[in-house]
Amino acid sequence: MKELNLIIPDFLALSQSTKNLSSKTITAYESDLRDFCNYINSDELNEKQILAYISELSQTRKLKD
């Protein structure tokens, strides 16, 4: 997901400036977003891919909603 990777820095900068988030939160956001981009293996994002990623987080990594 090349295009999404390109806008991550802008999203993080905007989030930090408008929400006054800590640097640890921004680092966590960046890690999560890059992980998501690596999981998506096509250039077209759709609902099925998002739900599959959420399922992956829930089942494999034992993360909660």
PDBQT receptor file of N, H, CA, C and O in Angstrom, charges set to zero:
ATOM      1  N   MET A   1       0.849  -1.165   0.000  1.00  0.00    +0.000 N 
ATOM      2  CA  MET A   1       0.000   0.000   0.000  1.00  0.00    +0.000 C 
ATOM      3  C   MET A   1       0.898   1.233   0.000  1.00  0.00    +0.000 C 
ATOM      4  O   MET A   1       1.091   1.886   1.026  1.00  0.00    +0.000 OA
ATOM      5  N   LYS A   2       1.431   1.526  -1.157  1.00  0.00    +0.000 N 
ATOM      6  H   LYS A   2       1.274   0.996  -1.990  1.00  0.00    +0.000 HD
ATOM      7  CA  LYS A   2       2.435   2.581  -1.303  1.00  0.00    +0.000 C 
ATOM      8  C   LYS A   2       1.906   3.964  -0.947  1.00  0.00    +0.000 C 
ATOM      9  O   LYS A   2       2.570   4.715  -0.233  1.00  0.00    +0.000 OA
ATOM     10  N   GLU A   3       0.730   4.304  -1.431  1.00  0.00    +0.000 N 
ATOM     11  H   GLU A   3       0.191   3.694  -2.011  1.00  0.00    +0.000 HD
ATOM     12  CA  GLU A   3       0.191   5.643  -1.213  1.00  0.00    +0.000 C 
ATOM     13  C   GLU A   3      -0.081   5.912   0.268  1.00  0.00    +0.000 C 
ATOM     14  O   GLU A   3       0.144   7.022   0.750  1.00  0.00    +0.000 OA
ATOM     15  N   LEU A   4      -0.557   4.916   0.973  1.00  0.00    +0.000 N 
ATOM     16  H   LEU A   4      -0.740   4.015   0.581  1.00  0.00    +0.000 HD
ATOM     17  CA  LEU A   4      -0.819   5.088   2.395  1.00  0.00    +0.000 C 
ATOM     18  C   LEU A   4       0.480   5.341   3.153  1.00  0.00    +0.000 C 
ATOM     19  O   LEU A   4       0.524   6.183   4.050  1.00  0.00    +0.000 OA
ATOM     20  N   ASN A   5       1.531   4.620   2.796  1.00  0.00    +0.000 N 
ATOM     21  H   ASN A   5       1.495   3.936   2.067  1.00  0.00    +0.000 HD
ATOM     22  CA  ASN A   5       2.838   4.831   3.423  1.00  0.00    +0.000 C 
ATOM     23  C   ASN A   5       3.325   6.272   3.261  1.00  0.00    +0.000 C 
ATOM     24  O   ASN A   5       4.007   6.810   4.133  1.00  0.00    +0.000 OA
ATOM     25  N   LEU A   6       2.966   6.883   2.138  1.00  0.00    +0.000 N 
ATOM     26  H   LEU A   6       2.412   6.446   1.430  1.00  0.00    +0.000 HD
ATOM     27  CA  LEU A   6       3.429   8.246   1.861  1.00  0.00    +0.000 C 
ATOM     28  C   LEU A   6       2.735   9.296   2.716  1.00  0.00    +0.000 C 
ATOM     29  O   LEU A   6       3.299  10.362   2.964  1.00  0.00    +0.000 OA
ATOM     30  N   ILE A   7       1.518   9.010   3.170  1.00  0.00    +0.000 N 
ATOM     31  H   ILE A   7       1.060   8.144   2.968  1.00  0.00    +0.000 HD
ATOM     32  CA  ILE A   7       0.795  10.014   3.942  1.00  0.00    +0.000 C 
ATOM     33  C   ILE A   7       0.884   9.796   5.457  1.00  0.00    +0.000 C 
ATOM     34  O   ILE A   7       0.380  10.612   6.229  1.00  0.00    +0.000 OA
ATOM     35  N   ILE A   8       1.514   8.715   5.877  1.00  0.00    +0.000 N 
ATOM     36  H   ILE A   8       1.923   8.052   5.250  1.00  0.00    +0.000 HD
ATOM     37  CA  ILE A   8       1.651   8.456   7.312  1.00  0.00    +0.000 C 
ATOM     38  C   ILE A   8       2.354   9.616   8.033  1.00  0.00    +0.000 C 
ATOM     39  O   ILE A   8       1.864  10.060   9.071  1.00  0.00    +0.000 OA
ATOM     40  N   PRO A   9       3.473  10.116   7.525  1.00  0.00    +0.000 N 
ATOM     41  CA  PRO A   9       4.128  11.233   8.243  1.00  0.00    +0.000 C 
ATOM     42  C   PRO A   9       3.224  12.459   8.387  1.00  0.00    +0.000 C 
ATOM     43  O   PRO A   9       3.237  13.112   9.431  1.00  0.00    +0.000 OA
ATOM     44  N   ASP A  10       2.446  12.776   7.359  1.00  0.00    +0.000 N 
ATOM     45  H   ASP A  10       2.436  12.246   6.512  1.00  0.00    +0.000 HD
ATOM     46  CA  ASP A  10       1.527  13.911   7.436  1.00  0.00    +0.000 C 
ATOM     47  C   ASP A  10       0.449  13.667   8.480  1.00  0.00    +0.000 C 
ATOM     48  O   ASP A  10       0.113  14.563   9.254  1.00  0.00    +0.000 OA
ATOM     49  N   PHE A  11      -0.094  12.454   8.499  1.00  0.00    +0.000 N 
ATOM     50  H   PHE A  11       0.179  11.726   7.870  1.00  0.00    +0.000 HD
ATOM     51  CA  PHE A  11      -1.119  12.112   9.490  1.00  0.00    +0.000 C 
ATOM     52  C   PHE A  11      -0.563  12.235  10.903  1.00  0.00    +0.000 C 
ATOM     53  O   PHE A  11      -1.221  12.776  11.791  1.00  0.00    +0.000 OA
ATOM     54  N   LEU A  12       0.647  11.731  11.105  1.00  0.00    +0.000 N 
ATOM     55  H   LEU A  12       1.182  11.292  10.383  1.00  0.00    +0.000 HD
ATOM     56  CA  LEU A  12       1.256  11.781  12.433  1.00  0.00    +0.000 C 
ATOM     57  C   LEU A  12       1.520  13.219  12.871  1.00  0.00    +0.000 C 
ATOM     58  O   LEU A  12       1.278  13.575  14.024  1.00  0.00    +0.000 OA
ATOM     59  N   ALA A  13       2.012  14.033  11.961  1.00  0.00    +0.000 N 
ATOM     60  H   ALA A  13       2.209  13.744  11.024  1.00  0.00    +0.000 HD
ATOM     61  CA  ALA A  13       2.289  15.440  12.288  1.00  0.00    +0.000 C 
ATOM     62  C   ALA A  13       0.993  16.168  12.622  1.00  0.00    +0.000 C 
ATOM     63  O   ALA A  13       0.940  16.935  13.583  1.00  0.00    +0.000 OA
ATOM     64  N   LEU A  14      -0.037  15.934  11.842  1.00  0.00    +0.000 N 
ATOM     65  H   LEU A  14       0.007  15.312  11.061  1.00  0.00    +0.000 HD
ATOM     66  CA  LEU A  14      -1.327  16.567  12.108  1.00  0.00    +0.000 C 
ATOM     67  C   LEU A  14      -1.908  16.093  13.432  1.00  0.00    +0.000 C 
ATOM     68  O   LEU A  14      -2.432  16.891  14.210  1.00  0.00    +0.000 OA
ATOM     69  N   SER A  15      -1.813  14.801  13.683  1.00  0.00    +0.000 N 
ATOM     70  H   SER A  15      -1.387  14.153  13.051  1.00  0.00    +0.000 HD
ATOM     71  CA  SER A  15      -2.330  14.247  14.935  1.00  0.00    +0.000 C 
ATOM     72  C   SER A  15      -1.608  14.831  16.140  1.00  0.00    +0.000 C 
ATOM     73  O   SER A  15      -2.230  15.171  17.147  1.00  0.00    +0.000 OA
ATOM     74  N   GLN A  16      -0.301  14.943  16.026  1.00  0.00    +0.000 N 
ATOM     75  H   GLN A  16       0.204  14.668  15.208  1.00  0.00    +0.000 HD
ATOM     76  CA  GLN A  16       0.473  15.465  17.144  1.00  0.00    +0.000 C 
ATOM     77  C   GLN A  16       0.157  16.934  17.399  1.00  0.00    +0.000 C 
ATOM     78  O   GLN A  16       0.055  17.361  18.549  1.00  0.00    +0.000 OA
ATOM     79  N   SER A  17       0.004  17.699  16.335  1.00  0.00    +0.000 N 
ATOM     80  H   SER A  17       0.087  17.352  15.401  1.00  0.00    +0.000 HD
ATOM     81  CA  SER A  17      -0.225  19.132  16.525  1.00  0.00    +0.000 C 
ATOM     82  C   SER A  17      -1.662  19.457  16.937  1.00  0.00    +0.000 C 
ATOM     83  O   SER A  17      -1.882  20.397  17.701  1.00  0.00    +0.000 OA
ATOM     84  N   THR A  18      -2.626  18.709  16.452  1.00  0.00    +0.000 N 
ATOM     85  H   THR A  18      -2.447  17.945  15.832  1.00  0.00    +0.000 HD
ATOM     86  CA  THR A  18      -4.020  19.035  16.761  1.00  0.00    +0.000 C 
ATOM     87  C   THR A  18      -4.545  18.323  18.002  1.00  0.00    +0.000 C 
ATOM     88  O   THR A  18      -5.474  18.805  18.650  1.00  0.00    +0.000 OA
ATOM     89  N   LYS A  19      -3.953  17.176  18.336  1.00  0.00    +0.000 N 
ATOM     90  H   LYS A  19      -3.199  16.785  17.810  1.00  0.00    +0.000 HD
ATOM     91  CA  LYS A  19      -4.444  16.414  19.483  1.00  0.00    +0.000 C 
ATOM     92  C   LYS A  19      -3.499  16.453  20.677  1.00  0.00    +0.000 C 
ATOM     93  O   LYS A  19      -3.807  15.920  21.744  1.00  0.00    +0.000 OA
ATOM     94  N   ASN A  20      -2.348  17.088  20.487  1.00  0.00    +0.000 N 
ATOM     95  H   ASN A  20      -2.098  17.521  19.621  1.00  0.00    +0.000 HD
ATOM     96  CA  ASN A  20      -1.371  17.210  21.563  1.00  0.00    +0.000 C 
ATOM     97  C   ASN A  20      -1.010  15.845  22.157  1.00  0.00    +0.000 C 
ATOM     98  O   ASN A  20      -0.999  15.664  23.374  1.00  0.00    +0.000 OA
ATOM     99  N   LEU A  21      -0.715  14.893  21.271  1.00  0.00    +0.000 N 
ATOM    100  H   LEU A  21      -0.724  15.040  20.282  1.00  0.00    +0.000 HD
ATOM    101  CA  LEU A  21      -0.385  13.531  21.700  1.00  0.00    +0.000 C 
ATOM    102  C   LEU A  21       1.074  13.440  22.115  1.00  0.00    +0.000 C 
ATOM    103  O   LEU A  21       1.914  14.201  21.634  1.00  0.00    +0.000 OA
ATOM    104  N   SER A  22       1.369  12.516  22.998  1.00  0.00    +0.000 N 
ATOM    105  H   SER A  22       0.687  11.897  23.388  1.00  0.00    +0.000 HD
ATOM    106  CA  SER A  22       2.750  12.319  23.439  1.00  0.00    +0.000 C 
ATOM    107  C   SER A  22       3.563  11.663  22.325  1.00  0.00    +0.000 C 
ATOM    108  O   SER A  22       3.012  11.081  21.391  1.00  0.00    +0.000 OA
ATOM    109  N   SER A  23       4.867  11.770  22.446  1.00  0.00    +0.000 N 
ATOM    110  H   SER A  23       5.315  12.242  23.205  1.00  0.00    +0.000 HD
ATOM    111  CA  SER A  23       5.745  11.159  21.443  1.00  0.00    +0.000 C 
ATOM    112  C   SER A  23       5.609   9.634  21.447  1.00  0.00    +0.000 C 
ATOM    113  O   SER A  23       5.756   8.997  20.404  1.00  0.00    +0.000 OA
ATOM    114  N   LYS A  24       5.331   9.050  22.608  1.00  0.00    +0.000 N 
ATOM    115  H   LYS A  24       5.212   9.567  23.456  1.00  0.00    +0.000 HD
ATOM    116  CA  LYS A  24       5.134   7.597  22.678  1.00  0.00    +0.000 C 
ATOM    117  C   LYS A  24       3.875   7.178  21.925  1.00  0.00    +0.000 C 
ATOM    118  O   LYS A  24       3.865   6.141  21.262  1.00  0.00    +0.000 OA
ATOM    119  N   THR A  25       2.825   7.969  22.023  1.00  0.00    +0.000 N 
ATOM    120  H   THR A  25       2.833   8.812  22.562  1.00  0.00    +0.000 HD
ATOM    121  CA  THR A  25       1.590   7.675  21.304  1.00  0.00    +0.000 C 
ATOM    122  C   THR A  25       1.811   7.795  19.806  1.00  0.00    +0.000 C 
ATOM    123  O   THR A  25       1.344   6.951  19.041  1.00  0.00    +0.000 OA
ATOM    124  N   ILE A  26       2.508   8.821  19.382  1.00  0.00    +0.000 N 
ATOM    125  H   ILE A  26       2.887   9.507  20.003  1.00  0.00    +0.000 HD
ATOM    126  CA  ILE A  26       2.803   9.007  17.958  1.00  0.00    +0.000 C 
ATOM    127  C   ILE A  26       3.637   7.841  17.437  1.00  0.00    +0.000 C 
ATOM    128  O   ILE A  26       3.392   7.344  16.337  1.00  0.00    +0.000 OA
ATOM    129  N   THR A  27       4.616   7.406  18.217  1.00  0.00    +0.000 N 
ATOM    130  H   THR A  27       4.815   7.810  19.110  1.00  0.00    +0.000 HD
ATOM    131  CA  THR A  27       5.441   6.260  17.819  1.00  0.00    +0.000 C 
ATOM    132  C   THR A  27       4.589   5.002  17.696  1.00  0.00    +0.000 C 
ATOM    133  O   THR A  27       4.777   4.215  16.769  1.00  0.00    +0.000 OA
ATOM    134  N   ALA A  28       3.666   4.810  18.615  1.00  0.00    +0.000 N 
ATOM    135  H   ALA A  28       3.514   5.450  19.368  1.00  0.00    +0.000 HD
ATOM    136  CA  ALA A  28       2.774   3.650  18.564  1.00  0.00    +0.000 C 
ATOM    137  C   ALA A  28       1.867   3.726  17.339  1.00  0.00    +0.000 C 
ATOM    138  O   ALA A  28       1.661   2.724  16.655  1.00  0.00    +0.000 OA
ATOM    139  N   TYR A  29       1.319   4.922  17.058  1.00  0.00    +0.000 N 
ATOM    140  H   TYR A  29       1.486   5.736  17.614  1.00  0.00    +0.000 HD
ATOM    141  CA  TYR A  29       0.491   5.104  15.864  1.00  0.00    +0.000 C 
ATOM    142  C   TYR A  29       1.292   4.750  14.612  1.00  0.00    +0.000 C 
ATOM    143  O   TYR A  29       0.809   4.033  13.736  1.00  0.00    +0.000 OA
ATOM    144  N   GLU A  30       2.511   5.259  14.541  1.00  0.00    +0.000 N 
ATOM    145  H   GLU A  30       2.903   5.841  15.253  1.00  0.00    +0.000 HD
ATOM    146  CA  GLU A  30       3.344   5.014  13.365  1.00  0.00    +0.000 C 
ATOM    147  C   GLU A  30       3.596   3.515  13.184  1.00  0.00    +0.000 C 
ATOM    148  O   GLU A  30       3.493   2.990  12.076  1.00  0.00    +0.000 OA
ATOM    149  N   SER A  31       3.922   2.845  14.267  1.00  0.00    +0.000 N 
ATOM    150  H   SER A  31       4.005   3.272  15.167  1.00  0.00    +0.000 HD
ATOM    151  CA  SER A  31       4.170   1.405  14.209  1.00  0.00    +0.000 C 
ATOM    152  C   SER A  31       2.925   0.651  13.733  1.00  0.00    +0.000 C 
ATOM    153  O   SER A  31       3.015  -0.241  12.889  1.00  0.00    +0.000 OA
ATOM    154  N   ASP A  32       1.777   1.014  14.277  1.00  0.00    +0.000 N 
ATOM    155  H   ASP A  32       1.704   1.739  14.963  1.00  0.00    +0.000 HD
ATOM    156  CA  ASP A  32       0.527   0.356  13.894  1.00  0.00    +0.000 C 
ATOM    157  C   ASP A  32       0.183   0.601  12.425  1.00  0.00    +0.000 C 
ATOM    158  O   ASP A  32      -0.232  -0.317  11.718  1.00  0.00    +0.000 OA
ATOM    159  N   LEU A  33       0.357   1.830  11.979  1.00  0.00    +0.000 N 
ATOM    160  H   LEU A  33       0.694   2.575  12.554  1.00  0.00    +0.000 HD
ATOM    161  CA  LEU A  33       0.035   2.159  10.592  1.00  0.00    +0.000 C 
ATOM    162  C   LEU A  33       0.979   1.465   9.608  1.00  0.00    +0.000 C 
ATOM    163  O   LEU A  33       0.551   0.989   8.556  1.00  0.00    +0.000 OA
ATOM    164  N   ARG A  34       2.245   1.413   9.954  1.00  0.00    +0.000 N 
ATOM    165  H   ARG A  34       2.593   1.800  10.808  1.00  0.00    +0.000 HD
ATOM    166  CA  ARG A  34       3.202   0.733   9.065  1.00  0.00    +0.000 C 
ATOM    167  C   ARG A  34       2.940  -0.778   9.046  1.00  0.00    +0.000 C 
ATOM    168  O   ARG A  34       3.070  -1.421   8.004  1.00  0.00    +0.000 OA
ATOM    169  N   ASP A  35       2.579  -1.331  10.183  1.00  0.00    +0.000 N 
ATOM    170  H   ASP A  35       2.474  -0.809  11.030  1.00  0.00    +0.000 HD
ATOM    171  CA  ASP A  35       2.219  -2.746  10.255  1.00  0.00    +0.000 C 
ATOM    172  C   ASP A  35       1.013  -3.031   9.365  1.00  0.00    +0.000 C 
ATOM    173  O   ASP A  35       0.994  -4.020   8.632  1.00  0.00    +0.000 OA
ATOM    174  N   PHE A  36       0.011  -2.160   9.433  1.00  0.00    +0.000 N 
ATOM    175  H   PHE A  36       0.027  -1.357  10.028  1.00  0.00    +0.000 HD
ATOM    176  CA  PHE A  36      -1.172  -2.308   8.594  1.00  0.00    +0.000 C 
ATOM    177  C   PHE A  36      -0.806  -2.238   7.116  1.00  0.00    +0.000 C 
ATOM    178  O   PHE A  36      -1.278  -3.049   6.319  1.00  0.00    +0.000 OA
ATOM    179  N   CYS A  37       0.028  -1.279   6.748  1.00  0.00    +0.000 N 
ATOM    180  H   CYS A  37       0.411  -0.620   7.395  1.00  0.00    +0.000 HD
ATOM    181  CA  CYS A  37       0.456  -1.145   5.351  1.00  0.00    +0.000 C 
ATOM    182  C   CYS A  37       1.189  -2.390   4.873  1.00  0.00    +0.000 C 
ATOM    183  O   CYS A  37       1.013  -2.820   3.733  1.00  0.00    +0.000 OA
ATOM    184  N   ASN A  38       1.999  -2.962   5.732  1.00  0.00    +0.000 N 
ATOM    185  H   ASN A  38       2.142  -2.613   6.658  1.00  0.00    +0.000 HD
ATOM    186  CA  ASN A  38       2.721  -4.184   5.368  1.00  0.00    +0.000 C 
ATOM    187  C   ASN A  38       1.780  -5.377   5.243  1.00  0.00    +0.000 C 
ATOM    188  O   ASN A  38       2.032  -6.285   4.451  1.00  0.00    +0.000 OA
ATOM    189  N   TYR A  39       0.712  -5.383   6.010  1.00  0.00    +0.000 N 
ATOM    190  H   TYR A  39       0.507  -4.645   6.653  1.00  0.00    +0.000 HD
ATOM    191  CA  TYR A  39      -0.262  -6.473   5.945  1.00  0.00    +0.000 C 
ATOM    192  C   TYR A  39      -1.046  -6.429   4.632  1.00  0.00    +0.000 C 
ATOM    193  O   TYR A  39      -1.303  -7.466   4.020  1.00  0.00    +0.000 OA
ATOM    194  N   ILE A  40      -1.419  -5.235   4.210  1.00  0.00    +0.000 N 
ATOM    195  H   ILE A  40      -1.211  -4.393   4.707  1.00  0.00    +0.000 HD
ATOM    196  CA  ILE A  40      -2.176  -5.063   2.975  1.00  0.00    +0.000 C 
ATOM    197  C   ILE A  40      -1.216  -5.256   1.808  1.00  0.00    +0.000 C 
ATOM    198  O   ILE A  40      -0.229  -4.531   1.683  1.00  0.00    +0.000 OA
ATOM    199  N   ASN A  41      -1.507  -6.229   0.959  1.00  0.00    +0.000 N 
ATOM    200  H   ASN A  41      -2.310  -6.818   1.060  1.00  0.00    +0.000 HD
ATOM    201  CA  ASN A  41      -0.562  -6.547  -0.104  1.00  0.00    +0.000 C 
ATOM    202  C   ASN A  41      -1.041  -6.123  -1.489  1.00  0.00    +0.000 C 
ATOM    203  O   ASN A  41      -0.547  -6.623  -2.499  1.00  0.00    +0.000 OA
ATOM    204  N   SER A  42      -1.983  -5.220  -1.538  1.00  0.00    +0.000 N 
ATOM    205  H   SER A  42      -2.385  -4.814  -0.717  1.00  0.00    +0.000 HD
ATOM    206  CA  SER A  42      -2.416  -4.712  -2.831  1.00  0.00    +0.000 C 
ATOM    207  C   SER A  42      -2.535  -3.193  -2.753  1.00  0.00    +0.000 C 
ATOM    208  O   SER A  42      -2.461  -2.607  -1.674  1.00  0.00    +0.000 OA
ATOM    209  N   ASP A  43      -2.717  -2.573  -3.902  1.00  0.00    +0.000 N 
ATOM    210  H   ASP A  43      -2.777  -3.049  -4.779  1.00  0.00    +0.000 HD
ATOM    211  CA  ASP A  43      -2.827  -1.116  -3.929  1.00  0.00    +0.000 C 
ATOM    212  C   ASP A  43      -4.257  -0.640  -3.729  1.00  0.00    +0.000 C 
ATOM    213  O   ASP A  43      -4.509   0.563  -3.657  1.00  0.00    +0.000 OA
ATOM    214  N   GLU A  44      -5.187  -1.570  -3.640  1.00  0.00    +0.000 N 
ATOM    215  H   GLU A  44      -4.982  -2.547  -3.699  1.00  0.00    +0.000 HD
ATOM    216  CA  GLU A  44      -6.583  -1.195  -3.469  1.00  0.00    +0.000 C 
ATOM    217  C   GLU A  44      -7.099  -1.679  -2.123  1.00  0.00    +0.000 C 
ATOM    218  O   GLU A  44      -7.183  -2.882  -1.874  1.00  0.00    +0.000 OA
ATOM    219  N   LEU A  45      -7.437  -0.748  -1.271  1.00  0.00    +0.000 N 
ATOM    220  H   LEU A  45      -7.368   0.229  -1.473  1.00  0.00    +0.000 HD
ATOM    221  CA  LEU A  45      -7.918  -1.066   0.070  1.00  0.00    +0.000 C 
ATOM    222  C   LEU A  45      -9.432  -1.226   0.032  1.00  0.00    +0.000 C 
ATOM    223  O   LEU A  45     -10.142  -0.422  -0.573  1.00  0.00    +0.000 OA
ATOM    224  N   ASN A  46      -9.911  -2.276   0.688  1.00  0.00    +0.000 N 
ATOM    225  H   ASN A  46      -9.335  -2.929   1.179  1.00  0.00    +0.000 HD
ATOM    226  CA  ASN A  46     -11.359  -2.463   0.751  1.00  0.00    +0.000 C 
ATOM    227  C   ASN A  46     -11.748  -2.987   2.134  1.00  0.00    +0.000 C 
ATOM    228  O   ASN A  46     -10.894  -3.320   2.956  1.00  0.00    +0.000 OA
ATOM    229  N   GLU A  47     -13.040  -3.049   2.363  1.00  0.00    +0.000 N 
ATOM    230  H   GLU A  47     -13.734  -2.778   1.695  1.00  0.00    +0.000 HD
ATOM    231  CA  GLU A  47     -13.556  -3.451   3.672  1.00  0.00    +0.000 C 
ATOM    232  C   GLU A  47     -13.126  -4.868   4.051  1.00  0.00    +0.000 C 
ATOM    233  O   GLU A  47     -12.831  -5.136   5.216  1.00  0.00    +0.000 OA
ATOM    234  N   LYS A  48     -13.090  -5.759   3.090  1.00  0.00    +0.000 N 
ATOM    235  H   LYS A  48     -13.329  -5.542   2.143  1.00  0.00    +0.000 HD
ATOM    236  CA  LYS A  48     -12.694  -7.148   3.355  1.00  0.00    +0.000 C 
ATOM    237  C   LYS A  48     -11.272  -7.223   3.916  1.00  0.00    +0.000 C 
ATOM    238  O   LYS A  48     -11.005  -7.987   4.844  1.00  0.00    +0.000 OA
ATOM    239  N   GLN A  49     -10.368  -6.432   3.352  1.00  0.00    +0.000 N 
ATOM    240  H   GLN A  49     -10.584  -5.811   2.599  1.00  0.00    +0.000 HD
ATOM    241  CA  GLN A  49      -8.985  -6.420   3.829  1.00  0.00    +0.000 C 
ATOM    242  C   GLN A  49      -8.892  -5.855   5.247  1.00  0.00    +0.000 C 
ATOM    243  O   GLN A  49      -8.136  -6.364   6.075  1.00  0.00    +0.000 OA
ATOM    244  N   ILE A  50      -9.648  -4.822   5.515  1.00  0.00    +0.000 N 
ATOM    245  H   ILE A  50     -10.262  -4.409   4.843  1.00  0.00    +0.000 HD
ATOM    246  CA  ILE A  50      -9.635  -4.213   6.851  1.00  0.00    +0.000 C 
ATOM    247  C   ILE A  50     -10.152  -5.205   7.885  1.00  0.00    +0.000 C 
ATOM    248  O   ILE A  50      -9.564  -5.358   8.956  1.00  0.00    +0.000 OA
ATOM    249  N   LEU A  51     -11.252  -5.875   7.562  1.00  0.00    +0.000 N 
ATOM    250  H   LEU A  51     -11.730  -5.750   6.692  1.00  0.00    +0.000 HD
ATOM    251  CA  LEU A  51     -11.818  -6.858   8.491  1.00  0.00    +0.000 C 
ATOM    252  C   LEU A  51     -10.866  -8.035   8.699  1.00  0.00    +0.000 C 
ATOM    253  O   LEU A  51     -10.766  -8.563   9.806  1.00  0.00    +0.000 OA
ATOM    254  N   ALA A  52     -10.172  -8.442   7.649  1.00  0.00    +0.000 N 
ATOM    255  H   ALA A  52     -10.253  -8.013   6.750  1.00  0.00    +0.000 HD
ATOM    256  CA  ALA A  52      -9.195  -9.532   7.772  1.00  0.00    +0.000 C 
ATOM    257  C   ALA A  52      -8.049  -9.111   8.691  1.00  0.00    +0.000 C 
ATOM    258  O   ALA A  52      -7.568  -9.915   9.490  1.00  0.00    +0.000 OA
ATOM    259  N   TYR A  53      -7.616  -7.869   8.582  1.00  0.00    +0.000 N 
ATOM    260  H   TYR A  53      -8.007  -7.217   7.933  1.00  0.00    +0.000 HD
ATOM    261  CA  TYR A  53      -6.543  -7.370   9.440  1.00  0.00    +0.000 C 
ATOM    262  C   TYR A  53      -6.991  -7.327  10.898  1.00  0.00    +0.000 C 
ATOM    263  O   TYR A  53      -6.238  -7.710  11.793  1.00  0.00    +0.000 OA
ATOM    264  N   ILE A  54      -8.206  -6.865  11.136  1.00  0.00    +0.000 N 
ATOM    265  H   ILE A  54      -8.819  -6.553  10.409  1.00  0.00    +0.000 HD
ATOM    266  CA  ILE A  54      -8.741  -6.824  12.494  1.00  0.00    +0.000 C 
ATOM    267  C   ILE A  54      -8.841  -8.235  13.062  1.00  0.00    +0.000 C 
ATOM    268  O   ILE A  54      -8.536  -8.464  14.232  1.00  0.00    +0.000 OA
ATOM    269  N   SER A  55      -9.264  -9.163  12.237  1.00  0.00    +0.000 N 
ATOM    270  H   SER A  55      -9.512  -8.977  11.287  1.00  0.00    +0.000 HD
ATOM    271  CA  SER A  55      -9.344 -10.560  12.660  1.00  0.00    +0.000 C 
ATOM    272  C   SER A  55      -7.955 -11.096  13.006  1.00  0.00    +0.000 C 
ATOM    273  O   SER A  55      -7.783 -11.815  13.991  1.00  0.00    +0.000 OA
ATOM    274  N   GLU A  56      -6.979 -10.741  12.193  1.00  0.00    +0.000 N 
ATOM    275  H   GLU A  56      -7.118 -10.157  11.394  1.00  0.00    +0.000 HD
ATOM    276  CA  GLU A  56      -5.583 -11.138  12.447  1.00  0.00    +0.000 C 
ATOM    277  C   GLU A  56      -5.118 -10.622  13.808  1.00  0.00    +0.000 C 
ATOM    278  O   GLU A  56      -4.497 -11.355  14.578  1.00  0.00    +0.000 OA
ATOM    279  N   LEU A  57      -5.419  -9.368  14.095  1.00  0.00    +0.000 N 
ATOM    280  H   LEU A  57      -5.923  -8.773  13.470  1.00  0.00    +0.000 HD
ATOM    281  CA  LEU A  57      -5.019  -8.790  15.374  1.00  0.00    +0.000 C 
ATOM    282  C   LEU A  57      -5.701  -9.512  16.532  1.00  0.00    +0.000 C 
ATOM    283  O   LEU A  57      -5.089  -9.767  17.569  1.00  0.00    +0.000 OA
ATOM    284  N   SER A  58      -6.958  -9.831  16.341  1.00  0.00    +0.000 N 
ATOM    285  H   SER A  58      -7.455  -9.624  15.499  1.00  0.00    +0.000 HD
ATOM    286  CA  SER A  58      -7.739 -10.465  17.381  1.00  0.00    +0.000 C 
ATOM    287  C   SER A  58      -7.300 -11.912  17.629  1.00  0.00    +0.000 C 
ATOM    288  O   SER A  58      -7.103 -12.314  18.776  1.00  0.00    +0.000 OA
ATOM    289  N   GLN A  59      -7.149 -12.686  16.564  1.00  0.00    +0.000 N 
ATOM    290  H   GLN A  59      -7.310 -12.360  15.633  1.00  0.00    +0.000 HD
ATOM    291  CA  GLN A  59      -6.869 -14.114  16.692  1.00  0.00    +0.000 C 
ATOM    292  C   GLN A  59      -5.396 -14.421  16.917  1.00  0.00    +0.000 C 
ATOM    293  O   GLN A  59      -5.042 -15.102  17.879  1.00  0.00    +0.000 OA
ATOM    294  N   THR A  60      -4.557 -13.933  16.054  1.00  0.00    +0.000 N 
ATOM    295  H   THR A  60      -4.845 -13.380  15.272  1.00  0.00    +0.000 HD
ATOM    296  CA  THR A  60      -3.147 -14.295  16.115  1.00  0.00    +0.000 C 
ATOM    297  C   THR A  60      -2.407 -13.558  17.222  1.00  0.00    +0.000 C 
ATOM    298  O   THR A  60      -1.577 -14.139  17.923  1.00  0.00    +0.000 OA
ATOM    299  N   ARG A  61      -2.709 -12.302  17.370  1.00  0.00    +0.000 N 
ATOM    300  H   ARG A  61      -3.383 -11.830  16.801  1.00  0.00    +0.000 HD
ATOM    301  CA  ARG A  61      -1.969 -11.491  18.353  1.00  0.00    +0.000 C 
ATOM    302  C   ARG A  61      -2.700 -11.331  19.667  1.00  0.00    +0.000 C 
ATOM    303  O   ARG A  61      -2.176 -10.729  20.604  1.00  0.00    +0.000 OA
ATOM    304  N   LYS A  62      -3.912 -11.867  19.743  1.00  0.00    +0.000 N 
ATOM    305  H   LYS A  62      -4.338 -12.356  18.981  1.00  0.00    +0.000 HD
ATOM    306  CA  LYS A  62      -4.715 -11.839  20.972  1.00  0.00    +0.000 C 
ATOM    307  C   LYS A  62      -5.004 -10.414  21.449  1.00  0.00    +0.000 C 
ATOM    308  O   LYS A  62      -5.088 -10.160  22.651  1.00  0.00    +0.000 OA
ATOM    309  N   LEU A  63      -5.153  -9.501  20.511  1.00  0.00    +0.000 N 
ATOM    310  H   LEU A  63      -5.084  -9.707  19.535  1.00  0.00    +0.000 HD
ATOM    311  CA  LEU A  63      -5.485  -8.129  20.864  1.00  0.00    +0.000 C 
ATOM    312  C   LEU A  63      -6.987  -7.961  20.920  1.00  0.00    +0.000 C 
ATOM    313  O   LEU A  63      -7.714  -8.621  20.177  1.00  0.00    +0.000 OA
ATOM    314  N   LYS A  64      -7.452  -7.107  21.771  1.00  0.00    +0.000 N 
ATOM    315  H   LYS A  64      -6.862  -6.571  22.375  1.00  0.00    +0.000 HD
ATOM    316  CA  LYS A  64      -8.877  -6.835  21.933  1.00  0.00    +0.000 C 
ATOM    317  C   LYS A  64      -9.286  -5.644  21.082  1.00  0.00    +0.000 C 
ATOM    318  O   LYS A  64      -8.444  -4.872  20.622  1.00  0.00    +0.000 OA
ATOM    319  N   ASP A  65     -10.597  -5.506  20.879  1.00  0.00    +0.000 N 
ATOM    320  H   ASP A  65     -11.281  -6.133  21.252  1.00  0.00    +0.000 HD
ATOM    321  CA  ASP A  65     -11.120  -4.362  20.108  1.00  0.00    +0.000 C 
ATOM    322  C   ASP A  65     -10.711  -3.058  20.750  1.00  0.00    +0.000 C 
ATOM    323  O   ASP A  65     -11.055  -1.988  20.248  1.00  0.00    +0.000 OA
TER     324      ASP A  65
